[in-house]
Amino acid sequence: MKRILLGTACSLLFLMNHTEAQTMNNSTEALSPKERQIAAISAHTARGDMDGLKTALAAGLDAGLSLNEIREVLVQMYAYCGFPRSLNALSSLMELSKERAARGINDREGAEAGAPPAGRSIEFGTENQTKLCGAPVKGELFQFAPAIDEFLKAHLFGDIFGRDNLDWKTRELATIAALA
């Protein structure tokens, strides 16, 4: 039990710096309808609950999320719940989009991700990770398994968090919902 709580706490600290966490704690605003649907989409994807996911996807589109915003959330989910669940969720979104188009519902495509920042993913990923965590991330685990440190910095925080069609708050919300 202590390991689960410690892991959850580390994940939260890993994803949110102290300033953002304090701002969210002091906020009296609840999640917006779009944010609630992002959380639901992420949670259903992580659980592999395809029926619940289809309902959440439709509710997200109805709440004004664009197809590209939802696609981006589902692409990010592979880092937290694996490729099979991410691919299944993307397939579900694709089918739902076709069904809605056949019924005359034209969902908004939304902005596509821009070009990644210039330079190597590891460099801007390290910068992103440090900004999100409030300090450089290091420790014995990363010395024991240096590949995971490189993957986190280069791929997760560089290639994924470096994409600009979702802000970091939205990415963090999706991550926490999937992990919860």
Buried (B, 14 or more C-beta within 10 A) or exposed (E): EEEEEEEEEEBBBBBBBEEBBEEEEEEEEEEEBBBBBBBBBBBBBBEBBBEBBBBBBBBBBEBBBBBBBBBBBBBBBBBBBEEEBBBBBBEBBEEBBEEBEEEEEEBEEBEEBEEBBEEEBBBBBBBBBBEBBBEEBEEEEBEEEEEEBBBBBBBBBBBBBBBBBBEBEBBBBBBBBBBE
